[in-house]
Amino acid sequence: MGWIITASFQLLRSIAEQRRRIVSVWRLWLEMRRMAQAEMTPLPGETEVLKVLKHLLREGDLVKVESVSDVYRVESPYAVVVPASEDQVVQEANPLAVFSHLTALAYHSLTDQIPTTIYATSYNPPDAGRIPLGTMAEEWSDMPAPALKHPKRVGATDVHWIRSKGQYDFGHIAVFSQGLPIYITDLERTLIDAIRSPDLSGGIVNVLRAWKRAKESLNLEKLVAYADRMNEGVLRQRVGFLLTSLGLTHSRFAIWKETLSRGGSSKLLASAPYAPRFSEEWNLSLNVSESVLAELEEE
């Protein structure tokens, strides 16, 4: 029992130094392995980790996060001054998830909407080069990879999961939330996701406003490369139309136009019916109202 008390104290001190308020079973295990390596003692197994976890729960130093399995809120004295955000909970439950769509639009200051739902993307398989934040690649060489969970709620906040193929796992960056890193789509990928899925990004009006706001800060080369990498003809039509409407051009546009998707299925807004209003340049039905399209015009 003595070693459990000692390990628990050391574990809480390590978590405090990192200013973590939210921890998972896999992170507790990793921290205990780090401590053992520093002291040149045998590496703990899952059994030892669960014994320490049980002790911390009994002492009230950890409290289970409601509706999220294997994730805990730290309640030791230092924790009262350390904030805990809902996105930290989601990231700890699924350390390879990437925050996206309306959540990413808000982070990049591309919308005035305040998301009431967390949007996160999970890839299958995930990029092999992405590892849980706050860890090093070599630490996973002989340790089981963490289970990737998909909680539907964190407290009173819904979590909407977008399940995506591994081929689309690109365009992400690590940023900070309440002092701790999380994965999020970069600005250009956020714009691509928004026009692909306006319903997950605050609606088409919000999306067009976001593209207009991003005009001066977006990386045009990266955005065009992302559109090519998605390998969707209608997406290139939409991206080409939006960029042209914003007064931006690129050498790839000529190549895109040579392979335009023909026929009535090419629409600016996939979920709306085909409309006669048309972009001849991009062979695209502009099936939104003129007031919506006006969001792209210069003020």
N, C-alpha and C positions, 0 to 999 in steps of 0.2 A: 504493500500500500504506500510505503514511503516514496518509492520511485514515481508513483502516479502523481502524488502531490508535487514533487519536485518538477516533473515533466510539465504538469499543468501550469505551474508558476512561470517556468521558462517560456512556455508556449504563449501565454498571455503577454509576457514582456516583449517577445518578438513581434507579436501582432500589434502591440502598442507602438513599437518603434516604426512600424510601417503605416501607422495611423489607419488601420483597417477596422471597420465597424461590422463588416459582413464577411463571414468565412464559410467555407464548405468543408465537407469531409476530406475531399482530395487535397485541399490546401493545408488542412491540419496535418495530414499525413506527410506532405512535402516539407512543412516546417519542422516536424519532428525528425525527419531524415537529415535535414540541414543541421539541426542541433547535434544529432548523433555523429555526423561527419566531423563537425567542429571539435567534438570531445573525443573523437576516435573510439567510439563505442559501437556495438552492433546496431545495424539499421533496424528500426521498428517495423513490424509487420502490421497487417490490418487489425489483428486482435489487440495489439498494444494501443493502437490509435483509438479504437472503439472504447477501450477501458478509460483512457484519458478523457474522451468525449463524454462518456457517461458521468465521470466525476465533475467535469465543468458544468454539465447540465444540472446535476444535483446541487452544486454550490451556487447556481444562479448566475455564473459568469457567462454562460451562453444560453440563449433562448431560441427555440426553433422559430424560423420565419413561417408564419401561417401560410398554408397552401403551396409551399415550395419545399420539396423533399431534400434532405441532406444539406440545407443551407441554414446558417444560424446568425443571429444578431448578438454581437458582443456587448455584454452588460457590466463588465468590470469597471472600476471607478474612472479610468481614463476615458472610457467611451462616451461619457456624458458631454464632452466637448468636441467630439468627432462626429460630423454629420454622416448619415447613411441614406443614400439615394436609391430609388427603386431600380434604376438601371444597373446599379452595382449588384443588386440581388439577382437580376436576370443574367448579368455577365458571369456571376459566380456559379449560377445553376447551369449555364451553358457557356463555358469559357471560350468557345470558338464562334459563338454567335456574333452577328454584326448588326448594330442598330441602323435602321434604314428608313426610307420613305418619309412620312410626315415627321417622325422623330428626328431624322437627319436634317430635313428642311429647317426645322426649328433650331437645331444646333448651329447650322450654317447661317442663321439669321436671314433666311430666304422666305419666311412667312411670318405673319402676325398672329396666326392661329396658335393657340396654346393646346398642345396635344393632351387629350384626356385618356388616350390609349398609347401604350408603348408598342412600337413597330420594330420587330427584329427578324432578321433573315438567318435561316439555318441551311447550310449547304451539305449535299450528300453526293460524293464524299467531300469533306472540307479540304481546303488548301493544306497540303502536307507541311508547308512552311510556316503556317500560323500556329502558335503555341499559346497556352494560357498566359495572360499578361501577368507580369511580376515573377515569371519563372524563366529558366534557361533551357535550351534545347537538350543539353546533355543530362539534365535532371530527369528526363523522361525515357532515357535509354533502358533503364531496368525497373521502371515503375509503371503500373497500369495506367493507361490513358483515362482521364475522367469521363464519366458518363455524361452525355450531352442531353440535358433535360429541357423540356419545353413547358414551363409553368404557364397556365392560362391566366393567372392573376397574381399580383403582388399587392397584398393588402386590399385596398379598394380599387386598385388600378388594373384594368384588363391588359393582357399582353396578346398582341396579334402576331402570330408566327407566319412568315412567308417561307415555304419550303422550296428550295431551288436546287437545280442540278449543279454538280461540281464545276462544270465548264464555265459557269457564270460567276465563280468565286474569284473576283478581282475588284480593284478599285476601292480598297479599304485603308483606313489609317487608324492609328491609336491616338486618342485625345484624352483629356482629363475630365472626370466628373467628381466633384467634391474632393479633389486632390488625388484621385486614383484613376488609373487608365482604363479605358473601355475601347472596344472596336466600333467604328462607325464608317459608313460609306463616305468617301471624299466628295468634294463639291460636284465634280463632273459626273461621278457615278450616281449621286443623288439626283441630279437633273435627268439622267437617262432613266432611272427607275421611276421618276415622277411622271414622265410622259408615257412610259410603258404601262403604268398603273395609277392613273389619276385618282381612282377611287380609294387608294391607300395613301394618298398624298394630299388630302384636303379638297379634292375636286379639281376640275379642269381650270377654273378661274384661278385658283390658288397656284396651280402648276404654271400657268402662263405668267403670272406675276413673279413667280420664283425665277423663271428663265430671264425675265426682264431685269430683275434685281441683280442677277448673277453676271450680266453682260460684261461689266468692267473687270470682274475678278476671275472669271473662268479661264481655264487653260484650253484654248481652242484645239491645239494639237491633241491633247489628251482626250478631250470630249469626242472628237472625230474618231480617234483610235478606238475608244470604247464602243462607239456606235458600230464600227466595222467588226469589232471582236464579238459583238452580240450576234452578228450574222443574220439579221432580220431585215428583209428588204423594206417593209413598211416602216420600221423604226428609222431607217436611213431617210426615208421620205419625210417623216415627221421632224426629225432633227434638222434636215436640210431646210425644210420650210421655216422652222422656228428661227434658225440662225440667220437665214436670208431676211426674214421679217425684222430681225434686230439689226440688220445692216452689216452682218458678218459673212465672210466668204472663206472658202478653202479650196485648194487645188483638187481635193478628192471629190468635190461636188460634181465635176464633169464626169468622173467615172461612175459615181452613184446614178447620175441621170441616164447613163447608157443601159443600166439594168433596172430601171424603174418597174415596180410591180404594176401591171396593167389591170384594168377592170374596176368594177364598182366596189370591190372589197377594200380598197385602199382609202381609209378614213383617218382624219385627224384624231377623232375620239372613237375608239373601238366599240364602246358600249352603246353609242347612239346610232340611229338609222342613217343610211346614206342620204346626202343632201346635194342638190344641184349646184350650190355654190362651190367653186372649184379653183384649185391652184393649177394652172396649165403647166407652170414650170416644174412642179413636183408631182403632177398627176395625182392629186390628193383631194378628196372631198373634204371641204371645210365645213363639217357638219356640226358647227356650233354657231351661236348667234353672233351678229356683228358686234354687239356690245362686249361679248367675250373676247373676240379677236382684237378689239380695241385695247385690251390689256397689254398688247405687244407694242402699241404705238408710242412714240416719244411724247413725253409730257410737254 
